[in-house]
Amino acid sequence: MYDSTETGGRKKRRVGAVGLLAAGAIIGGVIASTLSASAASSTPAASGSTASTSGGSDATRRGPGGAQPVRPDEKRVSSGTAATLRAAALKAVPGGTVYRIETDAGDGVYEAHMTKADGSLVTVKFDKNLTVTKVESGMGAGDPAPAGQGAPGTAA
């Protein structure tokens, strides 16, 4: 008829199954959030480049233009170079957030676009030795317009 040990066994299996499902959902959520944070801060290894956010919390704070180069004459840099540039930029602008690292079409070889702790924008310029040469207010002063385009704010 009715066996209480069989009911207890079913109950244990159900509790175990629910526990496994809950653990799977939690682990899946952690993996999904890690992957989305990783996707926001890097590209597949095959491309050899990385975006310029400096960590998980920075992924939500983007500057003008986002993490991708805005100009066609500026390119993303390799992940190793980007890591060195990011560290130097954060040292030059303590408390800042790097949102884009790229080659520079103007007076530097590389540049890191950042938001300072007070919310203002700065651009850190680097030479070919990955040494900071200057920190400019805004998006970078004095860079020439890309070929075929006028200066920002002017008609082409």
C-alpha positions in Angstrom: 0.0 0.0 0.0 1.6 3.2 1.2 5.3 2.9 2.1 6.8 5.9 4.0 10.4 5.0 3.1 9.5 5.1 -0.6 8.0 8.6 -0.1 11.0 9.7 1.9 13.3 8.5 -0.9 11.3 10.4 -3.5 11.4 13.5 -1.4 15.2 13.3 -1.1 15.5 12.9 -4.8 13.3 15.8 -5.5 15.2 18.0 -3.0 18.4 16.9 -4.6 17.1 17.6 -8.1 15.9 21.1 -7.0 19.2 21.7 -5.4 21.1 20.7 -8.5 18.8 22.9 -10.6 19.3 25.9 -8.3 23.1 25.4 -8.3 23.1 25.1 -12.1 21.1 28.3 -12.3 23.4 30.2 -10.0 26.5 28.9 -11.8 24.9 29.7 -15.2 24.2 33.2 -14.0 27.8 33.7 -12.8 29.2 32.4 -16.1 26.8 34.5 -18.1 27.7 37.7 -16.2 31.4 36.8 -16.5 31.1 36.3 -20.2 29.2 39.5 -20.8 31.7 41.4 -18.7 34.5 39.7 -20.7 32.7 40.5 -24.0 32.5 44.1 -23.0 36.2 44.3 -22.2 37.8 42.1 -24.9 37.5 40.5 -28.2 38.3 36.9 -29.2 42.0 36.0 -28.8 42.3 35.4 -32.5 42.0 39.1 -33.2 44.9 39.9 -30.9 43.3 43.1 -29.6 41.3 44.2 -26.6 38.9 46.9 -25.7 40.0 49.5 -23.3 37.9 49.1 -20.2 39.9 48.5 -17.2 37.7 46.1 -15.3 34.2 44.8 -14.7 33.0 48.0 -13.0 34.4 50.1 -15.9 32.4 48.2 -18.4 29.3 50.1 -17.5 31.0 53.5 -17.7 31.6 54.3 -21.3 32.8 57.5 -22.8 31.9 59.2 -26.0 32.3 56.8 -28.9 32.4 53.7 -26.6 35.3 51.2 -26.5 35.9 51.0 -30.3 38.0 53.5 -32.2 35.8 56.2 -33.6 38.1 57.4 -36.4 38.9 55.3 -39.4 42.6 56.3 -39.2 43.0 55.0 -35.6 43.0 51.3 -34.7 42.8 49.1 -31.6 46.0 47.9 -30.2 47.1 44.4 -29.1 46.0 43.2 -25.7 49.6 43.2 -24.3 50.2 46.7 -25.5 46.8 47.8 -24.3 47.5 46.4 -20.8 50.7 48.4 -20.5 49.1 51.6 -21.8 46.1 51.1 -19.5 48.4 50.8 -16.4 50.4 53.9 -17.4 47.2 55.9 -18.1 45.7 55.0 -14.7 49.0 56.0 -13.1 48.9 59.4 -14.9 45.2 59.9 -14.0 44.6 58.4 -10.6 41.0 57.4 -10.0 40.2 57.6 -13.7 38.5 55.1 -15.9 39.9 54.0 -19.3 37.2 53.5 -21.8 39.2 53.3 -25.1 42.8 52.6 -26.1 43.9 53.0 -29.7 46.6 54.2 -32.0 46.8 58.0 -32.4 46.5 59.7 -35.8 47.8 63.0 -34.3 50.7 63.9 -32.2 51.2 60.6 -30.4 51.6 57.0 -31.3 49.0 55.7 -28.9 46.2 57.3 -26.8 44.0 56.3 -24.0 40.6 58.0 -23.7 39.6 58.3 -20.0 37.0 59.7 -17.7 38.5 61.3 -14.6 37.0 60.7 -11.2 35.2 64.0 -11.4 33.5 62.9 -14.7 35.6 65.1 -17.0 37.2 63.6 -20.1 40.9 63.4 -20.8 43.1 61.8 -23.4 46.5 60.4 -22.3 49.1 60.5 -25.2 52.0 58.0 -25.5 55.1 57.7 -27.6 56.4 54.6 -29.4 58.1 53.5 -26.1 54.6 53.4 -24.4 55.7 56.4 -22.2 53.1 59.0 -21.3 53.9 62.3 -23.1 51.0 64.4 -22.0 47.4 64.4 -20.7 45.0 66.5 -22.7 41.6 67.8 -21.6 38.8 66.4 -23.6 39.0 64.0 -26.5 42.5 65.0 -27.7 43.5 68.4 -29.0 45.1 69.1 -32.2 44.6 65.8 -34.1 44.2 66.3 -37.8 40.9 65.3 -39.4 40.8 61.9 -41.1 41.4 61.9 -44.8 38.4 63.2 -46.7 36.7 64.7 -43.6 36.8 68.2 -42.3 37.7 69.1 -38.7 35.1 68.3 -36.1 32.3 70.7 -36.1 32.9 72.0 -39.7 31.3 71.1 -43.0 33.4 68.7 -45.0 
